[in-house]
């Protein structure tokens, strides 16, 4: 992808969110989920991760 991240607008987009279709950089993407950080906020991700570790 030669496009810029649709969230930060600073880095090159490397991934595409499977929910919303945004093209985003690695910093704005949850690789394990395939979702961008607007679709899954960091607080939600941490909550899921905490539950999975139990």
N, C-alpha and C positions, 0 to 999 in steps of 0.2 A: 504494500500500500504506500502510495506517495502522498497521501493526504495527512493533514495535521489532526491531532486528537480533537474530537468534538467536545470534550469536557474542558481540558486545560488550554487548548489552543497553542501550546508551547512545543510539545514533542510530537514526533511523527506517530501516526496511528499504526498499531501493530496487530490489533485484534478487532473483531466485530462482535458486539453483544448479541447473544442469541435471543434476548427478549425484545429489545428496542431497536436493534440494528445500528446503534451508534458505532462509529469507528473511533477507537480509543487507544491511548498509549498503555504501556505496561503498568505505569503507576496508577492508572484509573480503571484497572481491570482485575477481576478475581479470576485467575486462570483456572483454578479448580472448579469453579462454578460456570464459567463461560459467560459471566455477566459483568456489566460495567458497575462502577461505584455509585452511579445515580439510581440504578435499578435495585442495588443491594448496598445500602449505606454501611460504613465500617462498623457501626454499633451493632447492626443486625448480624453481620458476618461473625463478629466476636462472640455474640450470644450463641449462634449455631455451633461455632467451633468449641465453645465451652461445654455445650450439651453433648457433643460428640466425644469429648475426652473423658466423660464420666464412665 
